[in-house]
Amino acid sequence: MRNPVDKLNAMAIFVRVVERGSFSAVAREMQTSQPTISKVLRALETELGGKLITRSTRRLSLTDEGQRYYSECRQILAAVDAAEHSFQSGREMIAGHLRIGSSVSFGRLQIAPRLPAFLKRYPEIEIDLQLNDQNQDLVSEGLDVTFRIGQLNDSGLIARHIGTTHRVTVATPAYLKQHGQPQTPQQLSKHNCLLFNLLNSQNLWVYERDEQLHEVRIKGNAQSNNSEAIREMVLGGLGIALSPVWLFSEDLKAGRVIAILREYTAQSLPIHAVSPANRRQSARVKAFVDYMSQALQAAPELQAVK
């Protein structure tokens, strides 16, 4: 595989196999046969002198060397793609494969519904949306950009603040009728509070009123690492939650839940679009981040509850 074009083609096939998780899926995509795809990857492994992928009857897994090679291949292919588009048009076209990461709830409720309009504007882009409630490693998972809510811990990333998640304290009318409605943050300590356990603040809820902070340690009999699971617990009348307004916007309108402690402002959380520091940000990444920034800042469900 001394021909550089053949090497780039093999790298592109390897990347697609990793991202699709299937030899046969890539074969159909490239209108060729599965044995052909397997042959290309075997030749690539032979030239590299090591295994990239381990195969079982159920799934494909990357070796440690394969994971590193995958990350490097994505950067190389992105650079080649950008160079080609730049040559063809005199400027970099907004086109190509875009791999996006997000938490499950934010991705499902705020990103996925906006993709049709974005792809109508940029029909040459292909989206791969990866949802995971754990912070994704951008390099090892091959993400071009991911969206994170809350304070960032990793300073080795390129981050752009694109919006704010305002939060609201909610409970069902049935819960409040049975247990009473807290009038101050401190009274939350006597209630069953449902904890979203992926935030750095953990069980500390922070409010502000008249330029004074009010902090309360909450406790309850249920917690989750998924915000939609917290929503279901609240709707079931289990307790009180401090959650993003966008998670409960329809429930608030319908009266399924009530916003409490409205005289106090709950601590809001920043929304960042994050990219790897060692990867040039492509035109398609910039276009998508610009689009999401404008959309989120105009979205009524992301505004603070008055």
QUIKARA-V151504 format. One line per field, one symbol per residue. ss: DSSP state (a for helix, b for strand, c for the rest). phi: phi as a letter, one per 40 degrees, with the letter a starting at -180 (. if undefined). A space follows every 10 residues. Layout:
ss = ???
phi = ???
This chain:
ss = cccaaaaaaa aaaaaaaaaa ccaaaaaaac cccaaaaaaa aaaaaaaacc ccbbbccccb bbcaaaaaaa aaaaaaaaaa aaaaaaaaac cccccbbbbb bbcaaaaaaa aaaaaaaaaa acccbbbbbb bccccccccc ccccbbbbbc ccccccbbbb bbbbbcbbbb bcaaaaaaac ccccaaaaaa ccbbbbcccc cccbbbbbbc cbbbbbbccc ccbbccaaaa aaaaaccccb bbbbaaaaaa aaaacccbbb ccccbbccbb bbbbbbcccc ccaaaaaaaa aaaaaaaaca aacccc
phi = .ccdcccccc cccdcccccc gacccccccc fbbcdccccc ccccccccga cbbbbbcbab bccdcccccd cccccccccc dcccccccbg acccahcbbb bacccccccb cdcccdcccc cbcccbbbcb baccdccccc cgccabbbbh ccccccbcbb cbibccbbcb acdcccccbg bcbbdccccc bcbcbccccc cfcbbbbbaf gbcbbacbaa baaacbcccc dcccccgcib bbbddccbdc ccccgcbbcb fccbccccbc bbcbbcccbc cccccccccc cccccccccc cbcccc
